[in-house]
Amino acid sequence: MTEKSRLGHFYLFPLTIWSILFFVSPLIIIILYSFLTKDIYGGVIYTFSLKAYQSLIQLTYLKVFWFTLKISVISTAIIMFFAIPVSYYIARSPLKNVLLFLVLIPFWTNFLIRIYAWIAIMGNNGFLNQLLLSLHVLKTNIQFLYNPIAVIVVLVYTYLPFAILPLYAAIDKFDFTLLEASSDLGASRLQGILKVLLPNIRTGLMAAFLFAFIPIFGAYAVPQLVGGQESFMLGNMIARELTITRNWPLASAIATIITLVTCLGILLYIRSVRRSDEKDGK
């Protein structure tokens, strides 16, 4: 082993310790807790049990899982619908640095403050209701909040930048002369985008999808604050099991399911990147 290799391992040692202490170890604890027995006063009894996973087969939990999956897919699809043209426009614009700066500005504001801003906008006496009433579009206030649509709107707003950034990085590297060549061969602008641009940025598309879908799938604050009882998602289920029913194994089992979905998405992304590299001859 060369001196540089030894130094490389030495530099990686603090990062390895950090990852084990604050990522791997908590994950292992969560998985282990999911296979233990619930203590009547909270916590766990160190007896192996599959009861937590058996409970997830109940109709109530399956409905929450299905609702979470549906909201996540719909929100991510809307995000991708907006993120692709926005990223394309930024990549082609001479003011790309300014536009990227504008995309990043929301990250300067606290996450909860942004959610409460939407509550102020969509509340019964909020800006949107007052505007529609002043324009005589409405005669009485409309309940915009505390329903699945409100959850989707706020989730799309919150995680749209997470999709724009990887898509911009992929589109910015794209050779736009290929679009010109497809146009010379008779392809329309839409055909060029669908058959030339999108296939060549598929790793960016996959990354954008995962960066939006994964945090939405485990969302807690947005459905809790703007969704109400109609929009109970897996993140809210975990919080309820930890704080109200105090069923730690069941909460751990739900968290493990979310982790498995996340890992599956990451593995699919890695596979997509490898296929792209093989196609490019790397």
C-alpha positions as CSV (number, residue, x, y, z in Angstrom):
1,M,0.0,0.0,0.0
2,T,1.4,3.4,-1.0
3,E,1.8,6.4,1.3
4,K,-1.1,8.2,-0.5
5,S,-3.4,5.2,0.1
6,R,-2.6,5.2,3.8
7,L,-3.3,8.9,4.0
8,G,-6.5,8.4,2.1
9,H,-7.7,5.8,4.6
10,F,-6.6,8.0,7.5
11,Y,-8.7,11.0,6.1
12,L,-11.7,8.7,5.7
13,F,-11.5,7.4,9.3
14,P,-13.4,10.4,11.0
15,L,-16.1,10.3,8.3
16,T,-16.5,6.5,8.8
17,I,-16.8,6.9,12.6
18,W,-19.3,9.8,12.1
19,S,-21.4,7.7,9.7
20,I,-21.4,4.7,12.1
21,L,-22.4,6.7,15.2
22,F,-25.0,8.9,13.7
23,F,-26.4,6.9,10.7
24,V,-25.7,3.2,10.8
25,S,-26.2,2.7,14.6
26,P,-29.6,4.5,14.8
27,L,-30.8,2.6,11.8
28,I,-29.8,-0.7,13.3
29,I,-31.5,0.3,16.6
30,I,-34.7,1.1,14.7
31,I,-34.7,-2.2,12.8
32,L,-34.0,-4.2,16.0
33,Y,-36.8,-2.4,17.9
34,S,-39.2,-3.3,15.1
35,F,-38.7,-7.0,16.0
36,L,-39.2,-6.5,19.8
37,T,-42.3,-6.6,22.0
38,K,-44.2,-3.5,23.1
39,D,-44.0,-2.5,26.8
40,I,-47.3,-1.5,28.3
41,Y,-45.8,1.7,29.7
42,G,-43.8,2.6,26.5
43,G,-40.5,1.4,25.3
44,V,-39.8,-2.2,24.5
45,I,-39.4,-5.6,26.1
46,Y,-36.4,-7.5,24.7
47,T,-38.4,-10.4,23.4
48,F,-38.4,-11.3,19.7
49,S,-41.8,-10.6,18.1
50,L,-43.3,-10.1,14.6
51,K,-46.4,-8.4,16.0
52,A,-45.4,-5.0,14.8
53,Y,-45.2,-6.2,11.2
54,Q,-48.3,-8.2,11.5
55,S,-50.2,-5.1,12.7
56,L,-49.2,-3.3,9.5
57,I,-51.4,-5.8,7.5
58,Q,-54.5,-4.3,9.2
59,L,-56.8,-2.3,7.0
60,T,-56.2,1.0,8.9
61,Y,-52.4,0.9,8.3
62,L,-52.8,-0.3,4.7
63,K,-55.1,2.7,4.0
64,V,-52.5,5.1,5.5
65,F,-49.8,3.4,3.4
66,W,-51.9,3.7,0.2
67,F,-52.8,7.3,0.9
68,T,-49.1,8.2,1.5
69,L,-48.0,6.4,-1.7
70,K,-50.8,8.2,-3.7
71,I,-50.0,11.6,-2.3
72,S,-46.2,11.0,-2.9
73,V,-46.7,9.9,-6.5
74,I,-49.1,12.7,-7.4
75,S,-46.9,15.4,-5.7
76,T,-43.8,14.1,-7.4
77,A,-45.4,13.9,-10.8
78,I,-46.5,17.5,-10.5
79,I,-43.1,18.5,-9.3
80,M,-41.5,16.8,-12.3
81,F,-44.0,18.4,-14.7
82,F,-42.9,21.9,-13.5
83,A,-39.2,21.0,-12.8
84,I,-38.3,19.8,-16.4
85,P,-39.3,23.0,-18.3
86,V,-38.0,25.3,-15.5
87,S,-34.6,23.5,-15.5
88,Y,-34.5,23.6,-19.3
89,Y,-35.2,27.3,-19.3
90,I,-32.5,28.0,-16.6
91,A,-29.9,25.9,-18.5
92,R,-30.6,27.8,-21.7
93,S,-30.8,31.3,-20.1
94,P,-27.9,33.7,-20.1
95,L,-29.0,34.6,-16.6
96,K,-28.7,31.1,-15.2
97,N,-26.8,32.1,-12.1
98,V,-29.4,34.7,-11.2
99,L,-32.2,32.2,-11.8
100,L,-30.5,29.5,-9.7
101,F,-30.1,32.0,-6.9
102,L,-33.8,32.6,-7.0
103,V,-34.5,28.9,-6.8
104,L,-32.3,28.6,-3.7
105,I,-33.8,31.6,-1.9
106,P,-36.6,29.6,-0.2
107,F,-33.9,27.6,1.6
108,W,-32.9,30.7,3.5
109,T,-36.2,30.7,5.3
110,N,-37.1,28.2,8.0
111,F,-39.1,25.2,6.8
112,L,-41.9,25.8,9.4
113,I,-42.2,29.5,8.6
114,R,-42.8,28.6,4.9
115,I,-45.6,26.2,5.9
116,Y,-47.2,28.8,8.1
117,A,-46.9,31.3,5.3
118,W,-49.1,28.9,3.2
119,I,-51.6,28.7,6.1
120,A,-51.8,32.5,6.1
121,I,-52.4,32.4,2.3
122,M,-54.9,29.5,2.2
123,G,-56.7,30.0,5.6
124,N,-60.4,30.8,5.9
125,N,-59.5,34.5,6.5
126,G,-56.2,34.3,4.5
127,F,-55.0,36.2,1.5
128,L,-56.5,33.9,-1.1
129,N,-60.0,34.0,0.3
130,Q,-59.9,37.7,0.9
131,L,-58.7,38.3,-2.7
132,L,-61.5,36.2,-4.2
133,L,-64.1,37.8,-2.0
134,S,-62.9,41.3,-3.0
135,L,-63.1,40.4,-6.6
136,H,-66.6,39.0,-6.0
137,V,-65.6,35.6,-7.3
138,L,-66.8,34.1,-4.0
139,K,-69.7,35.0,-1.7
140,T,-68.4,33.1,1.3
141,N,-65.0,31.8,2.4
142,I,-63.8,28.4,1.0
143,Q,-62.0,25.8,3.1
144,F,-58.7,25.6,1.2
145,L,-56.8,24.0,4.1
146,Y,-57.0,20.7,5.9
147,N,-57.5,18.4,2.9
148,P,-55.3,16.3,0.6
149,I,-55.2,19.1,-2.1
150,A,-53.6,21.5,0.4
151,V,-51.0,18.9,1.3
152,I,-50.1,18.4,-2.3
153,V,-49.9,22.1,-3.0
154,V,-47.5,22.7,-0.1
155,L,-45.4,19.6,-0.8
156,V,-45.0,20.6,-4.4
157,Y,-43.9,24.1,-3.3
158,T,-41.5,22.7,-0.7
159,Y,-39.7,20.1,-2.7
160,L,-39.8,21.6,-6.2
161,P,-36.2,23.1,-5.8
162,F,-35.0,19.6,-4.9
163,A,-36.0,18.4,-8.4
164,I,-34.9,21.5,-10.3
165,L,-31.3,21.4,-9.1
166,P,-30.3,17.9,-10.3
167,L,-32.3,18.3,-13.5
168,Y,-30.5,21.6,-14.2
169,A,-27.1,19.9,-13.6
170,A,-28.1,17.2,-16.1
171,I,-29.5,19.5,-18.8
172,D,-26.6,21.9,-18.5
173,K,-24.3,19.1,-19.6
174,F,-26.5,18.1,-22.5
175,D,-25.2,18.7,-26.1
176,F,-27.9,20.9,-27.5
177,T,-26.6,20.4,-31.1
178,L,-28.4,17.0,-30.9
179,L,-31.7,18.9,-30.8
180,E,-30.7,21.0,-33.8
181,A,-29.7,17.8,-35.6
182,S,-33.1,16.2,-34.8
183,S,-34.8,19.3,-36.1
184,D,-32.9,19.1,-39.3
185,L,-34.0,15.5,-39.7
186,G,-37.7,16.5,-39.5
187,A,-38.4,16.1,-35.8
188,S,-40.7,18.7,-34.1
189,R,-39.5,20.5,-31.0
190,L,-41.6,18.3,-28.8
191,Q,-40.3,15.1,-30.5
192,G,-36.8,16.3,-30.0
193,I,-37.4,16.9,-26.3
194,L,-39.1,13.5,-25.8
195,K,-36.9,11.4,-28.0
196,V,-33.5,13.1,-27.7
197,L,-33.3,15.3,-24.6
198,L,-35.1,13.2,-22.0
199,P,-33.4,9.9,-22.8
200,N,-30.0,11.6,-22.5
201,I,-30.8,13.1,-19.1
202,R,-32.5,10.0,-17.6
203,T,-30.0,9.9,-14.6
204,G,-30.9,13.5,-13.8
205,L,-34.6,12.6,-14.1
206,M,-34.2,9.7,-11.8
207,A,-32.2,11.8,-9.3
208,A,-34.9,14.6,-9.4
209,F,-37.7,12.0,-8.9
210,L,-35.9,10.4,-5.9
211,F,-34.9,13.8,-4.3
212,A,-38.6,14.7,-4.3
213,F,-40.3,11.4,-3.7
214,I,-38.2,10.2,-0.8
215,P,-38.7,13.1,1.6
216,I,-42.4,13.4,0.6
217,F,-43.0,9.7,1.4
218,G,-41.8,10.3,4.9
219,A,-43.3,13.8,5.3
220,Y,-44.6,14.7,8.7
221,A,-44.9,18.5,9.2
222,V,-46.8,19.4,6.0
223,P,-49.7,16.9,6.4
224,Q,-49.7,17.6,10.2
225,L,-50.1,21.4,9.7
226,V,-52.2,21.8,6.6
227,G,-53.7,18.3,6.1
228,G,-55.9,17.7,9.1
229,Q,-57.4,14.3,9.9
230,E,-58.1,13.6,6.2
231,S,-54.4,13.6,5.3
232,F,-52.8,11.2,7.8
233,M,-49.5,9.9,6.3
234,L,-46.9,7.5,7.5
235,G,-44.8,10.2,9.2
236,N,-47.8,11.2,11.2
237,M,-48.5,7.5,12.0
238,I,-44.9,7.2,13.4
239,A,-45.4,10.3,15.6
240,R,-48.7,9.0,16.9
241,E,-47.3,5.6,17.8
242,L,-44.4,7.1,19.6
243,T,-46.2,9.8,21.6
244,I,-49.8,8.6,22.0
245,T,-50.0,4.9,21.9
246,R,-46.3,4.5,22.8
247,N,-45.9,1.5,20.6
248,W,-42.2,1.8,19.8
249,P,-41.9,-1.5,17.8
250,L,-44.8,-0.5,15.5
251,A,-43.3,3.0,14.9
252,S,-39.9,1.3,14.2
253,A,-41.6,-1.1,11.8
254,I,-43.2,1.8,9.9
255,A,-39.8,3.6,9.8
256,T,-38.1,0.5,8.6
257,I,-40.6,0.2,5.7
258,I,-39.9,3.8,4.7
259,T,-36.2,3.1,4.9
260,L,-36.6,0.1,2.6
261,V,-38.5,2.1,0.1
262,T,-35.8,4.8,0.2
263,C,-33.0,2.2,-0.3
264,L,-34.9,0.6,-3.2
265,G,-35.1,4.0,-4.9
266,I,-31.4,4.6,-4.3
267,L,-30.5,1.2,-5.8
268,L,-32.6,1.9,-8.8
269,Y,-30.8,5.2,-9.3
270,I,-27.4,3.6,-9.0
271,R,-28.4,1.0,-11.5
272,S,-29.6,3.7,-13.9
273,V,-26.2,5.6,-13.5
274,R,-24.3,2.4,-14.2
275,R,-26.4,1.7,-17.3
276,S,-25.8,5.2,-18.5
277,D,-22.0,4.9,-17.9
278,E,-21.9,1.6,-19.8
279,K,-23.8,3.1,-22.7
280,D,-21.4,6.0,-22.8
281,G,-18.5,3.5,-22.8
282,K,-17.1,4.7,-19.4
